[in-house]
Amino acid sequence: MRLADHVKPISYLKSDAAQIVKDLTASGEPLLITQNGEAKLVVQDVQSFEDTQQTLALLKILALGHQDIEQGKFKGAEEFLSELDDLDRREQIG
């Protein structure tokens, strides 16, 4: 689908809401709404929105992890696995 097919004026949103819901649900593609020729909002189906939010959350976790590595806030694999073994032994005793 062409980009122009994903850009509509606000009057289209007002007059064709039911068709927009049908189209967005089927395609998963967002719709850019303009007002006076200027982009004002993006409309998308719930599944696409949730997928985007999940992707953003994962990217944030990766960025925070990268930041921790840059700041030296991490443990080597051997140290981490040793701590897990210690925790496992304590649980078996207790």
VMD Tcl script that draws the C-alpha trace (Angstrom):
set ca {
  {0.00 0.00 0.00}
  {1.25 3.47 -0.83}
  {2.04 6.06 1.86}
  {-0.65 8.36 0.46}
  {-3.20 5.65 1.22}
  {-2.26 5.95 4.91}
  {-2.76 9.73 5.13}
  {-6.28 11.08 5.39}
  {-7.88 14.39 6.43}
  {-9.78 14.64 9.68}
  {-13.04 14.82 7.72}
  {-12.42 11.23 6.58}
  {-12.02 10.14 10.20}
  {-15.32 11.82 11.09}
  {-17.31 10.40 8.19}
  {-15.81 6.90 7.79}
  {-14.99 5.70 11.31}
  {-16.54 2.24 10.87}
  {-14.63 1.63 7.64}
  {-11.40 2.89 9.25}
  {-11.80 0.38 12.09}
  {-12.37 -2.42 9.58}
  {-9.40 -1.42 7.42}
  {-6.96 -0.93 10.31}
  {-7.94 -4.19 11.94}
  {-7.40 -6.04 8.66}
  {-4.16 -4.36 7.62}
  {-2.44 -3.58 10.93}
  {-1.13 -0.42 9.27}
  {-1.52 2.93 11.05}
  {-3.44 5.84 9.57}
  {-2.07 9.38 9.71}
  {-4.79 12.00 10.18}
  {-4.18 15.55 9.04}
  {-5.92 18.81 9.89}
  {-5.44 21.80 7.62}
  {-2.73 19.81 5.82}
  {-0.70 19.23 8.98}
  {-0.20 15.83 10.61}
  {-2.15 15.76 13.88}
  {-2.57 12.15 15.01}
  {-2.01 8.52 14.23}
  {-4.80 5.95 14.47}
  {-3.97 2.27 14.77}
  {-5.62 -0.95 15.84}
  {-5.20 -2.19 19.41}
  {-3.04 -5.23 18.52}
  {-0.56 -3.06 16.60}
  {-0.47 -0.57 19.48}
  {0.19 -3.33 22.02}
  {2.90 -4.82 19.81}
  {4.56 -1.42 19.52}
  {4.39 -0.87 23.29}
  {5.95 -4.29 23.93}
  {8.74 -3.56 21.45}
  {9.42 -0.20 23.10}
  {9.53 -1.83 26.55}
  {12.05 -4.41 25.33}
  {14.18 -1.70 23.72}
  {14.14 0.25 26.98}
  {15.29 -2.84 28.90}
  {18.11 -3.35 26.39}
  {19.15 0.31 26.66}
  {19.18 0.15 30.46}
  {21.24 -3.05 30.33}
  {23.70 -1.44 27.94}
  {23.95 1.56 30.25}
  {24.68 -0.73 33.22}
  {27.42 -2.47 31.24}
  {28.99 0.88 30.32}
  {28.94 1.86 34.01}
  {30.47 -1.44 35.10}
  {27.30 -2.54 36.91}
  {27.37 -6.19 35.94}
  {28.70 -9.54 37.06}
  {30.60 -12.05 35.00}
  {28.91 -15.31 34.11}
  {31.03 -17.36 36.54}
  {30.21 -15.08 39.48}
  {26.51 -15.03 38.61}
  {26.29 -18.81 38.24}
  {28.19 -19.28 41.51}
  {25.66 -17.06 43.30}
  {22.81 -19.10 41.81}
  {24.45 -22.31 43.04}
  {24.79 -20.78 46.53}
  {21.11 -19.79 46.53}
  {20.12 -23.26 45.39}
  {22.16 -24.88 48.20}
  {20.60 -22.57 50.80}
  {17.08 -23.46 49.60}
  {17.85 -27.17 49.81}
  {19.14 -26.76 53.39}
  {16.33 -24.51 54.58}
}
mol new
graphics top color blue
foreach p $ca { graphics top sphere $p radius 0.5 }
foreach p [lrange $ca 0 end-1] q [lrange $ca 1 end] { graphics top cylinder $p $q radius 0.2 }
display resetview
